[in-house]
Amino acid sequence: MTERDNDGFLDCLAARNAGEDEFLEAVRSVHRDIAPVLDANEAYREAAILERLSEPDRIISFRVTWQDDDGAIRVNRGWRVQHSSAIGPYKGGLRFAPSVNQSVLKFLAFEQTFKNALTGLPMGSAKGGADFDPRGRSEGEVMRFCQAFMQELYRHIGPNTDIPAGDINVGEREIGFLFGQYKKITNTFSGAMTGKGLEYGGAPMRPEATGFGLAYFVDRMLEEHDRSIEGRAIALSGAGNVAMHAARKALELGGRPVTLSNSDGFLHAESAFTSDDLDLIERSEARLEALADRLDATWHGGDKPWGVECDIALPCATQNELDADDARALVGNGVVAVAEGANMPCTADAIECFQSSDVIFGPAKAANAGGVALSGLEMSQNAAFQSGDREHLGERLKAIMCRIHDRCLEHCGEGDVVDYARGANIAGFRKVADAMLSFGVS
């Protein structure tokens, strides 16, 4: 099978990865955009670049055995998908959730390949995690799980090999437990992880980076289309780091964040959430629905925020949360721009709806790259044994997000509305593909 036979490539991909729907959709979406690039470049075809990129360098699967507070032995499964080291050491987050499986991690690692390439920083791609659910677990149980997880992972990572970071349910606390165990096992203090606490080598702004970067990207998208974020109503899903910090930065840029959500429904502030409102939400341990009266907002149980009239939509919660019906509702209400804050939150049908309706669409691999960009800056900081400066890092983050935008623009093709998804896929693919050609067959 060669890449000249596009249908054959996709059929073979599906047969080799049966049941891995998330991964298959991610590869198909990239394939659609880069097929003309493959057709025009014999070297890419002869070297089977896309076929090679669709197979991770390696997948590490391991048992994680730990003890709960009652003394019972628990067993979970852990993974690390090391996808590509063509342009740098493997880099990508760890997530702990019952929904974690090999297909999800392969999809995330594949997407990470292009996202990391777009930043312009020397980072390869990886993703990992475990089917461990930390909800309802004590701090001691989370610590023991993290230590047991690192007991297996440590031999596969390192500052010049693979540098994990946090992701869903893996925050600064979990990174501390993981890095502490890595340090103890290896007897080294190195930049083997990012997302660390400031006390031991972390970078300021890491929690804010993905949300801030998303807002910067949206602002640059609108500017490119002679529009502004000023005064625009912005619907956001989620209420975690990404959504909250995107809302804060959007507010700072003059936007009006009007929704936040959780798995039970969404909160709608008709005029906009204020900075004080966002402070209250972040400080409170109560769920969103319990805060409605204190925020002069309306709670909509069992619903998603995409039916609210808005100019900009930022899905920041979870995968496939915004489907074709949601997209049609947004288009009907006059949405101008949609940008993905989570990983693949929009289904393929939803994206098609936006693009066919001339809605400006920012794909995750470009729009939510702020987190990994800041991680790359933390890697540089660790390598030089220096501390980061918040203002300087903030300026560099904004510059990287604007550069990502411009790289997408450069490769998007012609049209009244920029096809950022196509531009991101082609720009990322070309960078990685050219590096792979330099290495020969490997």
Beta strands, then each sheet from edge to edge (+ up, - down):
strand 1: 58-67
strand 2: 73-84
strand 3: 90-96
strand 4: 125-130
strand 5: 162-166
strand 6: 233-236
strand 7: 256-262
strand 8: 265-268
strand 9: 298-301
strand 10: 312-314
strand 11: 337-339
strand 12: 360-362
sheet 1: 1+ 2- 4+ 3+ 5+
sheet 2: 9+ 8- 7+ 6+ 10+ 11+ 12+
end
